[in-house]
């Protein structure tokens, strides 16, 4: 089997859809669409994905999507009772142009990135997140009512407190480990020219959840939402002690982004002890020649397992595949 599958074709022919289907099979959701229904063609009532995937053993995977229906994922013809059981069994890491939102976007984007990595390693974290988010949603809904029942709020807070603490501790441990992966990849991309730092900020670093809600209860009632908790955590990137988002050059920001994704790959690989599938979507359209050469060298010298890469330029695609020196096949989509 070829290690690299190169997919060439003009924009709009479906190259990205192939990568998205692989991501959906591995993580149970689309990488490029925010909802499952967006993965169904507008004139169709349903869609699906069929594949054979090898991860130590061979598995047959099937995804079924239906408008107004429940998403179903089957492994060897047996549907999961809970879709969360699928998370962490198959790994894929995507590097795509829209990933720039990890740098420029809100903290929601970076929290989601963090949660996805931790959840693939730690199923307990995923369950904790789901419970926490449901309780915060319930709390916010009640805070919007004309009359707020403080007894109900207190009952919710008693349930939220331990969950918030568990999320905070899991994220703290994650960043303590992940930062070294990120720093190493950025230094490779920037030739050790700059000092980069991931910063995790949480309200729970100084106060417990219970202390925070007691301080902010009047404020929460006034603004009709929960102002305390791990849903307010911030994740920032500093370059030489300045905000990468605000002061970084285009090249530095792209290096930071690629470093995040390559760090994700290595972190998951070390924790799970097998290589994720690497999905590269039109990345050479968005980075300069110097960083393109560095990225090519990293992939050439690293143990990346199976790679799928798309590009509109078939010659550039072929040159990349030949340069990294791994067995490859090219598919051209019309």
Buried (B, 14 or more C-beta within 10 A) or exposed (E): EEBBBBBBBEEEBBBBEBBBBBBBBBBBBBBBEEEBBEBBEEEEEEBBBEBEBEBEEEBEBBBBBBEEEEBBBBBEEEEBEEBBEBBBBBBBBBBBBEBBBBBEBEBEBBBEBBBBBBBBBBEEBBBBBEBBBEBBEBBBEBBEEEEBEEEEBEEBBEBBBBBBBBBBEBBEEBBEEBBEBBBBBBBBBBEEEBEBBBEBEBBBEEBBBBBBBEEBBEEBEEEEBBBBBBBBBEBBBBBEEEEBBEEBEEBBBBBBBBBBBBBBBBBBBEBBEEBBBBBBBBBBEBBEEEBBEBBBBBBEEBEBBBBBBBBBEBEBBBBBBEEBEBEBEBEEBE
